[in-house]
Amino acid sequence: MSTVVPTIDYYSMVSIPLRIGGRNQERLATGFFYERQGTTYLVSNWHVMSGRNTYTGRPISKNCWVPDTAHLHLHRKDKPGDFAGIVNIQLGNDPNRFDAPGWWQHPKGQEIDLAVIPIDEASIERLQYTFHYVDGPEHEPDMKIRAGMDIFILGFPLGTKIQGHYPIWKRGSIASEPEIDADGLPIFLVDSATREGMSGSPVYARTEGGYLSKSQNAYQLAGRSTTFLGVYSGRYLAPENDEKSAEQKKADDEMSAQIGRVWRRDVLDELIDNRVPGSYEFRP
């Protein structure tokens, strides 16, 4: 009797569930691998790696614990699509010191809610694991990205792993002009009902049968095109204003439940090129 091998979308193998641990506690998030100038990086958010809220600087955990380890589920090298096991990465250069984190951040600190960890790819390969990168076989860098386009956020809402360790494809749309900063930050907004656990998810635009190029030329293709746009980092929170009425604050809360922030790809490149050691310092 023959065995039917399931067809797995390449991009379903890019997002990986992160279990961020410390002091016998865990939080769930999402991460992915990114390659730049020959180096592989694990990418997620500053608030995931630091365990602190990017808006307030306070610990996310009610018990105020600081993450010290990231547990990664990786694919088998000889059988992509199968998760061989867990690799543990120390988030601190010294596990006994929480003031010496082993991750890197943007020079602007928590204002740019991104963080990366350089990965020793040779060591991972020796363990018979492999990586899948966001620039997959359908990558099309010339695609014109416009407000209103459909996007997909591939992550693990509430730690959901319905099919093993494959992510949930959350559909949404670009809710702001993607090339114009929102709130003075290099982000664009997306309209999608995301949930906790999706922080650090890669965000893609995908078209079937063709796309509009940046030069406004239409290309007809037999297959589909997929472009990595940036990193999701949670729901958008409107700036606090004590003069707002209760009705306005309620409207802000309702808006934040559906509008999310995405850090553009060029900001991730900027972080890697100008990276500084991670810090728990909060800048008001």
PyMOL commands that set and color helices and strands:
alter all, ss='L'
color gray80, all
select helices_A, chain A and resi 10-13+46-50+109-111+121-126+157-159+246-256+265-273
alter helices_A, ss='H'
color red, helices_A
select strands_A, chain A and resi 16-22+25-36+39-44+69-76+79-90+104-105+115-119+129-130+150-155+168-174+187-191+202-208+211-212+218-219+224-235+259-264+276-277
alter strands_A, ss='S'
color yellow, strands_A
deselect
rebuild
show_as cartoon
